[in-house]
Amino acid sequence: MDAKLFTQMLRDKNLIDLKKMQYKYSKDAVAELLDLLKDSVFLSLPLLDVHGANLVYLENTAQVSMNVVKQLLRTRQAQQAFGLKAMEIEIHDSLAIENIHSSRDSIRKILYGYAPVNEEENYIWGMKKGLEYIADLSHTITEENLHQLYQMAVGNYLPPDDQLLSGKLYRHDSVCVMGGKVEHKGLPRGKLPDYMKALIAFVNQDDTINELVKGSIIHFYFAYLHPYFDGNGRMARLLHLWYLMQKGYHSALFVPFSSYINESKQRYYKAYSIVEENAAISQLIDVTPFVAYFISNVYNQIRLDEAKTDTLQSFQQLFHAGKITAKETDLWYFVLSAYGTDSFSTKQLERDFGNAAYATIRSFVLKFESLGLLAGQRYTSKVKYHVC
C-alpha cells in the first residue's frame, strides 16, 4: 500500500467501522491497512479475548476535552458523598438503559431514607447502596470488593436462578447477550476467574493510558466478559465510576454518567456491535469504537450543574468570618447536593432535609438570600429559591 492511501485511510472518519471502510476502499485495501496497523499502530492491552489474543486500541482517534478533565478533577468542599441530584438521575437512567422501570417519586423516597416495599424499589435501593459504596474511597477495587458491590447493588434482588452460587464470585453457567444484530456470548465460565483477575490487575496497574480512556476500556471489557447472569450493564457503569473516583476524579460524584448514555443508548449499544463486527474482519478485539463513543457522547458532553465559582467563594469567606452556623452549613451543602442549580421551595427543603423545623429552614433561605447566595423568585403564591 502506498503511503498516500495509507495516510488517507488512517485519517478517514470511518476508520473505526471496518465494514464501511471495505465498502469505500475494498476488502483488499482494508486487509493491507490492518496488517500495517497490527505491525506499528495498534497498542496492545494486557487483556485477552475469548481466544487468548490481546485486546488493542488506537490512540488519538478522539480527544477528551481538557475542560472536562478539569471539571472532574475539581475538589469539592462538601462532604465526600454522591450528590443526591446526580444519584437520582444516575439510578433512573442506569436502570432505564436496561429497560427497568423506576419512577422519580420512588427514587426520591428511597434516597431520603424510606425502605423499599416492592421489586422496583429494591432495584433502586440496590443502586443507592452501590453508589454510596463506590463513593467511599476506602473501598479499593479488588475482586472481593467487586463481589460485595455486586451483591449489594444487584445480586441480592435477582430471582434465584440468576443469583450466584454460595462462595462463587462469578456465574456458574454460560450466558448469551443479544445486542442489535450481534449475539455476544459471555466468556466461558471456566475462564472467568483468570480473566477477572487480569481485569482487576489492569484496573490497579500504573500505565501511560489516559485515565478517562482507561475507564471506558474497563467498562467495555467488563461487559465483554459478562461475569454475571444479570446486571452486567449496571456493574460496568458502576465499575467505570468507581475507577474514576479511585483516580481522583471526585466530581464524578456529581455527574449522572448514565444520563448521557441513556440519551445516546442506540449509539452505546452500536459501539459494542461495531467492536464485534470489526473483530469478524480483523480477528482482533479493538476497543477503539467504544472508547470513541464514550469520549464523544459522554465525556465531552459533561456540563456540571453547579453554583458559580464566585458564589462558592463567597460562602467560604462568610463561613470563615463566622457569619454562617454549622446548621446553615449543613443546609447549604444539602442544597448543592440535592438541587444543584434547580429551584426549590422552603417546604420542599424542609421535607427533603428532614432534620430541621420549618422556622429554621425559612430563616436559612431568607438569610442566604440576603447574603447573595440564594435568589428567590415568586410563582403565584409561592416563592422558589435557587443557588446564585
Secondary structure, 3 states (H helix, E strand, C coil): CCHHHHHHHHCCCCCCCHHHHHHHHCHHHHHHHHHHHHHHCCEEEEEECCCCCEEEECCCCCCCCHHHHHHHHCCCCCCCCCCHHHHHHHHHHHHHHCCCCCCHHHHHHHHCCCCCCCHHHHHHHHHHHHHHHHHCCCCCCCHHHHHHHHHHHCHHHCCHHHCCCCCCCCCCCCCEEEECCEEEECCCHHHHHHHHHHHHHHHHCCCCCCHHHHHHHHHHHHHHHCCCCCCHHHHHHHHHHHHHHHCCCHHHHHCCHHHHHHHCHHHHHHHHHHHHHHHHHHCCCECHHHHHHHHHHCHHHCCCCCCCHHHHHHHHHHHHCCCCCHHHHHHHHHHHHHHCCCCECHHHHHHHHCCCCHHHHHHHHHHHHHCCCEEEEEECCEEEEEEC
